[in-house]
């Protein structure tokens, strides 16, 4: 990511006052606000003896330095250090800051309660929690926001003429091309979950680093990386040369990138006599099925990150995914007509849920056992 873009998603020194005011100019909601009540409780938590508080303070200082991005020499260094330079938005590390201060606040409340006779602990606890809830409600979003507010789902995800046009384009080639918005907020985030279209960014909160590294090679609209991911349509608010203008919608310009490759395409064959067709692409929840036909075995590439949990079947037979492809998934399809079924179902999902359930049962049993053992 270019340094100037990286610094846009960091805190400024004036944003440090957001710990008290809750107002911050940082993009993507970066703020230090955890309510004044929780901040006071965290200060009490600093008085609890033990090395763990120094650990929390160290982690907090580290996260603030990273979140300040290029405003400090350390932020400039973090942009270039291995591992740390994988962070796309520096303000995201503030989740670690909030966890540390929540731990300090809980310790502070516990210290205060321990200093009060047992009979008055419950009353003090209720008072503190009530103040915290009132303060959170005052600073948070109101539940009675009118439906014409941009914060509501029916307003943010309304079907505009632009979305309708993109859906019509997608209906002609179902799921074969993607849409890129530059800036990305020109269309609602994760629009593919609501409308019948596919976007380059997809799930903004879970972009894999390998996919991001591919896009990071060239951020221009003529990038070959965008050709590889199937970015055929570009929504922008500024004129762009070298692209085909399709239409304009309320100040937004829709361009076409004719060189973009389909999401599903044939690759790896230099035989001019080899040919194949891709028909009947059907997208479903966590899977996609397509019918293909070839005159000889060909490699079919799916422009999706080869993340563990993906499986493919050809005519109902499980087939290994070619792992030699650097970014995307590919599989060799035999000659003739075949049904290719891609599906995502990681094996660890069910065992992981069982482990969480077992842990919850164990914690509940330990809590009940401890309460019975008290005098």
Steps between C-alpha positions, in 0.01 A plus 500: 500500500637848422622684809259789451206256496639317804521827698141592417382211718706600802440723801625856522620652825175695533311169481656404836246731665228264376561303823294773668295664227424186291545712186769393256588593145662164426354294217336165569377610844834518681442632854642462851162551665391228744268731706620722785375250758708219356801733476470584871467131586811428292691761703396316817623181334848647477516480879454123504836337583657260251717497189202444274401870515841598362447246223166661413655848505782383273256347252290818510800722428601274212153507344480880524836537325384275214160673479670842465650370173734748331452771762781345706840355396387161631194507274723568202714201608197274554399562139826332392553231764407139415170380650405852609494616138218249436260727692276667240339753737699608807186598694388134505764430766294712743294188571803386701501833686132464584555146629783616728300787645196277547720263706632791707147636552374160618791474744430850629135418566599179677752688719235753603249226577754314714546812713127523572309280747329204336149640552576817302686340211196415294358852533831660393530259210149584378568874529825480302344284229196730476721806454703315238185394314354852504824650378529242222142563390555876501810478279381208287247482220137556587265211441233734364707635206263579208509269201633775270829508695806375305577273797199275440516193277205596279670831425857372455396204283229659291490383140621796298502521119873422514441178696219402263725553199779292657254222581389493136862470389557220748187319379654477152814328641402368845787553742763509225617857562548726801439866581764736642401822676765770527462640768357180646211674680331602174303177522391340831754264657436128446242581231528147365316376810197714417498551125564264208852617422858424603757750625879497503528563873228254599492465878693810603562372852661173395722563197780245498854635486584300186209661310596842634864452394378427147302825488789683664723445195333782312221724628430667165177431313700346215664248735556146373410376848149641448488313170583175683226541761237575237445871576309592185297790637630808684285747693677830563425866559780629275558463125751230408686466173554169328167349609169471316230723648169313524278751679476752783272490804451809720860611461647147510672369189484134397788376287572164337841329495491286184827321586364347824502120501191307613493366856492151347739458207721243327874519549823304477460366143708611203331264254313714249266207427385492862167666563242512776178670593354601837122504536227499765689662787283478812607669821362371831577548866864391554509324161491553125415249228581529131472291187806487276594326176849440357644308206802392711607522867537866598577689818205701636592794725269651759613855587441450873761471775610141562403504867489174702145371503431518126411173324421415140314212336496419129196296398451413868858374552722684751800654323816652645546875458824600330706673771777612262293798387626800700171676581196321361354150488524283191406145406552284190173418324482190275385520140129498435214662694548523875327646806748677727387569857704732722398507867636648820453293815803496736531182703582689819168688522298232682789388730570864582138564597504187716815621676340838573190326636711269715695797634177683589371193686830465690505867601139480617575186703807662659298810591221294659754287688678807636175662613395186688836475675476850653411519872 
